[in-house]
């Protein structure tokens, strides 16, 4: 009996390695079949016509939109964005156990969130954005998806229900976008446990009236927060002054109240500041103006008061300054007219006094728009608005501007909109410059009060 045992043991020693080798060799072939199942599930997309070619083992790694860990190896990435794919997410995707990246964005996918993705334990990047996926997210989504997931993008779908608190289990997550869906309920406080989160987009959902969770103060690595139009109330979240990496802050079109914290203007990396369409009040107090990277400030449509902070005139990268429909007063800082990157200046519907910055346009090659209607401005229209040849629109109605239209503006070839009614302008409107028949000027030209002479010809 001893001999057969030895023979059997020797057989096992010889056969098992062959079995293991056979399994390793079959794996790529099996993944090729999974890819073909994905192709068939989406109706043999023309974009995937090349899938299926090549009889050599591992040939699928050379197929379009597919990447493997090595030639002939396991599939690690599928980039299937914008292929006109239609239907649900195929279950076959779940068989790609080594998949680290899946991008099916900008297609026509329908159905719910596929729990087959739970089997992709190595997944780090998952982009389902801009589809028609709907229904409620699984309650266990944060436990089912891989712990290595760093990007989860489900923007622009039709998901509804509440945001599952279990998402807090994705502790490696750096990017989370759930914006432009139909989520309701409140924003779960558990999201504040995502300590590595850098980008949080929740905008354009149907949340119940509520506040941003206080637990978000733990998200100190955030670089971007976008919660526009989320039915949020309460004071401006002051804990955001403790987010030194913050670059994009968008709290627009909610019902935030109170003051803008002075510390916001000390965030050195802040680039975009959008808080328009809220109920913010008080002066814009600045203790330490260090936000020199700002490219856009929009605090319009609030109830803010006081003057424009002098620091705004030092922002060399500022392209947009939008303060309209508030209760600002005082003079517009002369330094605003020297901003080299300024493109849009929107100041209408306030109580600004004094003059428009006299150098406005002279130092800003990209300046295209100035809105100063409904203020208490006096003086003349700046001469250099069109000096750089890009200027498109000036509206300054219902002020007390005087003098005549500057020759540089009258001869501005790019000007397409001019609205200056209810001022105290005088002089003659240059007919050659303002040819209504050319459709270059589509605004109000003739209402310059009685002291203004116009010989504009009629179009026939």
C-alpha positions in Angstrom: 0.0 0.0 0.0 2.9 2.2 0.5 3.8 2.3 -3.1 0.4 3.4 -4.4 0.4 6.2 -1.8 3.7 7.4 -3.0 2.6 7.1 -6.6 -0.6 9.0 -5.9 1.3 11.7 -4.0 3.7 12.1 -6.9 0.8 12.4 -9.3 -0.7 15.2 -7.2 2.6 17.0 -7.2 2.8 16.8 -10.9 -0.9 17.5 -11.7 -1.7 20.4 -9.4 0.8 22.8 -10.9 -0.6 22.0 -14.3 -4.1 22.7 -13.1 -3.0 26.0 -11.6 -1.2 27.0 -14.8 -4.3 26.0 -16.8 -6.5 28.2 -14.6 -4.1 31.2 -15.0 -4.1 30.8 -18.7 -7.8 30.6 -18.9 -8.5 33.8 -17.0 -7.7 36.2 -19.8 -9.8 34.2 -22.2 -12.7 34.3 -19.7 -12.3 38.1 -19.5 -12.5 38.3 -23.2 -15.8 36.5 -23.1 -17.0 38.9 -20.4 -16.2 41.9 -22.6 -18.1 40.3 -25.5 -21.1 39.9 -23.2 -20.9 43.6 -22.4 -20.8 44.3 -26.1 -23.9 42.2 -26.8 -25.8 43.6 -23.8 -25.5 47.0 -25.5 -26.6 45.8 -28.9 -23.3 45.4 -30.6 -22.3 49.1 -30.6 -20.5 50.3 -33.7 -17.9 51.8 -31.4 -17.1 48.3 -30.1 -16.9 46.7 -33.6 -13.3 45.8 -33.1 -14.1 43.7 -30.0 -13.8 40.1 -30.8 -10.9 40.2 -33.3 -7.8 38.1 -32.7 -7.7 34.4 -31.8 -4.5 34.7 -29.7 -5.0 34.5 -26.0 -4.9 37.9 -24.4 -5.8 39.7 -27.7 -8.6 41.5 -25.9 -6.0 43.7 -24.2 -5.4 45.4 -27.5 -9.1 46.1 -28.1 -10.2 49.8 -28.0 -11.1 51.2 -24.6 -9.5 48.3 -22.8 -6.4 48.3 -20.7 -4.8 45.4 -18.9 -2.2 45.1 -16.2 0.2 43.5 -18.7 0.0 42.3 -22.3 -2.4 39.4 -22.3 -3.2 39.9 -18.6 -6.2 40.9 -16.6 -8.5 43.9 -17.6 -7.8 46.8 -15.2 -9.5 49.7 -17.0 -12.6 50.2 -19.2 -13.1 53.7 -20.6 -16.5 53.5 -22.3 -17.5 57.1 -22.1 -19.5 58.7 -24.9 -20.1 55.6 -27.0 -23.9 56.0 -27.4 -24.4 52.9 -25.2 -28.0 52.2 -24.2 -29.5 49.9 -21.7 -28.5 48.9 -18.1 -25.0 48.4 -16.8 -24.3 44.8 -17.8 -23.8 42.3 -15.0 -20.8 41.0 -16.9 -18.8 44.0 -15.6 -18.8 42.4 -12.2 -16.8 39.5 -13.5 -13.8 41.7 -14.2 -12.3 41.2 -10.7 -9.1 43.2 -11.4 -11.0 46.3 -12.7 -9.6 49.5 -11.1 -11.2 52.0 -13.4 -14.7 52.1 -15.1 -15.9 55.1 -17.0 -19.3 54.8 -18.7 -20.2 58.5 -18.5 -22.1 60.4 -21.1 -24.2 57.5 -22.5 -27.8 56.6 -22.4 -27.7 54.0 -19.7 -30.9 53.2 -17.8 -32.0 51.1 -14.9 -30.7 51.2 -11.3 -27.3 51.1 -9.7 -25.8 47.7 -10.5 -24.7 45.8 -7.4 -22.7 43.6 -9.8 -20.1 46.4 -9.3 -19.6 45.1 -5.7 -17.7 42.2 -7.2 -15.1 44.6 -8.6 -13.2 44.7 -5.3 -10.2 46.6 -6.8 -12.2 49.4 -8.2 -10.7 52.9 -7.6 -12.5 55.0 -10.1 -16.2 54.7 -11.0 -17.8 57.3 -13.3 -21.5 56.8 -14.1 -22.2 60.5 -14.8 -24.5 61.9 -17.5 -26.7 58.9 -18.0 -30.4 58.1 -17.2 -29.8 55.8 -14.3 -32.5 56.0 -11.6 -34.1 54.6 -8.6 -32.7 54.6 -5.1 -29.1 53.9 -4.3 -28.6 50.6 -2.4 -28.5 51.2 1.3 -25.3 49.2 1.6 -23.5 50.9 -1.3 -20.7 52.2 1.0 -20.0 48.6 2.2 -20.5 46.9 -1.2 -18.1 49.0 -3.3 -14.4 48.4 -2.8 -12.6 50.1 0.1 -10.0 51.5 -2.4 -12.5 53.6 -4.3 -11.2 57.2 -4.6 -13.6 58.6 -7.2 -17.4 58.1 -7.3 -19.1 60.3 -9.9 -22.9 59.8 -10.4 -23.6 63.4 -11.5 -26.4 64.0 -14.0 -28.6 61.0 -13.5 -32.1 60.4 -12.2 -31.3 58.8 -8.9 -33.9 59.5 -6.1 -34.5 58.7 -2.5 -32.0 59.7 0.2 -28.3 59.6 0.1 -27.2 56.4 1.9 -25.3 57.2 5.1 -23.2 54.1 4.3 -21.2 56.1 1.8 -19.2 57.1 4.8 -17.6 53.6 4.7 -15.7 54.6 1.6 -12.9 56.0 3.6 -10.5 56.4 0.7 -12.9 58.5 -1.3 -11.4 61.8 -2.6 -14.1 62.8 -5.1 -17.8 62.4 -4.6 -20.3 63.9 -7.1 -24.1 63.3 -6.7 -25.2 66.6 -8.2 -28.1 67.0 -10.7 -30.2 64.1 -9.5 -33.4 63.9 -7.6 -32.1 63.1 -4.1 -34.4 64.1 -1.2 -34.3 64.0 2.5 -31.3 65.7 4.2 -27.6 65.6 3.6 -26.3 62.8 5.8 -24.0 63.9 8.6 -22.0 60.7 8.1 -20.4 62.2 5.0 -18.4 64.2 7.4 -16.5 61.0 8.2 -14.9 61.0 4.7 -11.7 62.6 6.0 -9.8 62.2 2.7 -12.5 63.9 0.6 -11.2 66.7 -1.6 -14.2 67.3 -3.9 -17.9 67.3 -2.8 -20.6 68.1 -5.4 -24.2 67.8 -4.2 -25.8 70.7 -6.3 -29.2 70.6 -7.9 -31.0 68.1 -5.9 -34.4 68.2 -4.1 -33.2 68.0 -0.5 -35.6 68.9 2.2 -35.0 72.2 3.8 -32.1 71.8 6.1 -28.5 72.8 7.0 -25.1 71.7 5.9 -24.1 69.1 8.5 -21.8 70.5 11.3 -19.7 67.3 10.8 -18.4 68.8 7.5 -16.0 70.8 9.7 -13.9 67.5 9.7 -13.5 67.7 5.9 -10.3 69.8 6.1 -8.9 68.5 2.9 -11.7 69.8 0.7 -10.6 71.8 -2.4 -14.1 72.1 -3.9 -17.6 72.4 -2.4 -20.6 72.7 -4.7 -24.0 72.7 -3.1 -25.9 75.2 -5.3 -29.7 75.0 -5.1 -30.0 72.4 -2.3 -32.7 74.1 -0.1 -30.1 74.9 2.5 -30.7 77.3 5.3 -28.9 78.6 8.4 -25.9 80.8 8.8 -23.0 80.8 6.4 -21.0 77.7 7.5 -18.2 79.4 9.4 -16.2 76.2 9.7 -15.2 76.6 6.0 -12.6 79.2 7.1 -10.7 76.2 8.5 -10.4 74.5 5.1 -7.0 75.8 3.9 -7.0 73.8 0.7 -10.4 75.2 -0.5 -10.3 76.5 -4.1 -14.0 76.4 -5.2 -16.8 77.4 -2.9 -20.3 77.4 -4.4 -23.2 77.9 -2.0 -25.4 79.7 -4.5 -29.2 79.8 -4.7 -30.0 78.6 -1.2 -31.3 80.5 1.8 -28.2 81.0 3.8 -28.4 84.0 6.3 -26.0 86.0 8.4 -22.7 87.4 7.4 -19.9 86.2 5.2 -17.2 85.2 7.7 -14.2 87.5 7.5 -11.9 84.5 7.5 -13.1 83.4 4.1 -10.9 86.1 2.5 -7.8 84.7 4.2 -8.0 81.4 2.3 -4.9 81.6 0.1 -5.9 79.0 -2.4 -9.5 80.2 -3.0 -10.3 80.8 -6.7 -14.1 80.8 -7.0 -16.4 82.3 -4.5 -20.1 81.9 -5.5 -22.7 82.7 -2.8 -25.2 84.6 -5.0 -29.0 84.2 -4.5 -29.0 83.8 -0.7 -30.2 86.0 2.2 -26.8 87.1 3.4 -26.6 90.4 5.3 -24.1 92.8 6.7 -20.8 94.3 5.5 -18.1 92.3 3.8 -15.6 92.5 6.6 -12.0 91.6 5.8 -9.4 91.1 8.5 -6.6 89.5 6.5 -7.0 89.6 2.8 -4.9 86.7 1.5 -7.2 85.2 -1.1 -5.0 86.5 -3.9 -5.8 83.6 -6.2 -9.4 84.6 -6.7 -10.6 84.6 -10.3 -14.4 85.0 -9.6 -16.4 86.6 -6.8 -20.2 86.5 -7.1 -22.1 87.7 -4.1 -25.0 89.1 -6.1 -28.7 88.9 -5.1 -28.2 89.1 -1.3 -28.8 91.8 1.2 -25.2 92.8 1.7 -24.3 96.4 2.8 -21.2 98.5 3.2 -18.4 99.2 0.7 -16.4 97.1 -1.7 -13.3 95.9 0.2 -10.2 97.6 -1.0 -8.5 94.2 -1.3 -10.6 93.4 -4.3 -8.6 95.9 -6.3 -5.4 93.9 -5.7 -6.7 90.7 -7.3 -4.6 90.4 -10.5 -6.4 87.2 -11.5 -9.9 88.4 -11.0 -12.1 87.9 -14.1 -15.6 88.3 -12.6 -16.8 90.7 -9.9 -20.5 90.4 -9.5 -22.2 92.4 -6.7 -25.5 93.3 -8.2 -28.8 93.5 -6.3 -27.5 94.2 -2.9 -27.4 97.3 -0.8 -23.7 98.3 -1.3 -22.9 101.9 -1.1 -19.9 104.2 -1.2 -17.5 104.7 -4.1 -16.2 102.0 -6.4 -12.5 101.7 -5.7 -10.3 103.3 -8.4 -8.1 100.1 -8.2 -11.0 98.1 -9.7 -10.3 99.9 -13.0 -6.7 98.6 -13.0 -7.5 94.9 -12.6 -5.5 93.3 -15.5 -7.7 90.1 -15.9 -11.1 91.7 -15.4 -13.7 90.5 -17.9 -17.1 91.2 -16.3 -18.0 93.9 -13.8 -21.6 93.6 -12.5 -22.6 96.3 -10.1 -26.2 97.2 -10.9 -29.0 97.7 -8.5 -27.0 99.0 -5.5 -26.4 102.5 -4.1 -22.9 103.1 -5.3 -21.9 106.8 -5.5 -19.1 108.6 -7.1 -17.8 107.8 -10.5 -17.1 104.7 -12.5 -13.3 103.9 -12.2 -11.8 106.3 -14.8 -9.2 103.7 -15.9 -11.7 101.0 -16.5 -10.8 99.1 -19.6 -7.3 100.6 -20.1 -5.6 97.8 -18.2 -8.0 94.9 -18.9 -7.6 93.4 -22.3 -10.4 90.9 -21.8 -13.0 93.3 -20.5 -16.3 92.6 -22.2 -19.1 93.7 -19.9 -19.9 96.5 -17.4 -23.3 96.7 -15.7 -23.9 99.7 -13.5 -27.6 100.4 -13.8 -29.7 101.7 -10.9 -27.0 103.3 -8.7 -26.2 106.9 -7.8 -23.2 107.3 -10.1 -22.0 110.7 -11.4 -19.3 111.9 -13.7 -18.5 110.7 -17.2 -18.3 107.4 -19.0 -14.7 106.0 -18.8 -12.9 106.7 -22.1 -10.9 103.5 -22.2 -13.7 100.9 -22.1 -13.0 99.6 -25.6 -9.2 100.4 -25.7 -8.4 96.7 -26.0 -10.9 95.9 -28.7 -13.0 93.2 -26.9 -15.7 95.2 -25.2 -19.3 94.1 -25.8 -21.8 95.6 -23.4 -22.3 98.7 -21.2 -25.5 99.3 -19.2 -25.6 102.3 -16.9 -29.2 103.4 -16.9 -30.8 105.4 -14.1 -27.8 107.2 -12.7 -26.6 110.8 -13.0 -23.9 110.4 -15.5 -23.1 113.5 -17.6 -20.9 114.5 -20.5 -20.9 112.8 -23.9 -20.3 109.3 -25.1 -16.5 108.9 -25.4 -15.2 108.6 -29.0 -13.5 105.4 -28.2 -16.8 103.8 -27.2 -18.7 105.4 -30.1 -16.2 103.8 -32.5 -16.0 100.4 -30.7 -16.4 97.8 -33.4 -17.2 95.0 -30.9 -19.9 96.9 -29.0 -23.2 95.0 -29.2 -25.3 96.4 -26.3 -25.5 100.0 -25.0 -28.1 101.1 -22.5 -27.8 104.6 -21.0 -31.3 105.9 -20.5 -32.2 108.2 -17.6 -28.9 110.0 -17.2 -27.8 113.5 -17.9 -25.7 112.8 -20.9 -25.3 115.5 -23.6 -23.9 115.9 -27.0 -24.6 114.2 -30.3 -24.9 110.4 -30.8 -22.5 109.6 -33.6 -24.6 108.3 -36.5 -21.8 106.5 -38.3 -20.9 104.6 -35.2 -24.3 103.6 -34.0 -25.9 102.1 -37.1 -29.1 100.4 -35.9 -29.5 98.7 -39.3 -26.3 96.8 -38.8 -27.7 95.3 -35.6 -24.5 96.2 -33.8 -26.3 98.2 -31.2 -29.5 96.5 -29.8 -29.9 98.5 -26.6 -31.6 101.7 -25.7 -29.8 104.5 -27.5 -32.3 107.4 -27.9 -33.2 108.1 -24.3 -30.5 110.6 -23.3 -32.9 113.2 -22.1 -33.6 116.4 -23.9 -30.1 117.7 -24.0 -29.0 114.8 -26.2 -29.2 115.2 -30.0 -29.6 112.2 -32.1 -29.8 111.9 -35.9 -30.1 108.1 -36.1 -31.5 107.0 -39.4 -34.5 104.7 -39.7 -34.1 101.2 -41.1 -36.3 100.6 -44.2 
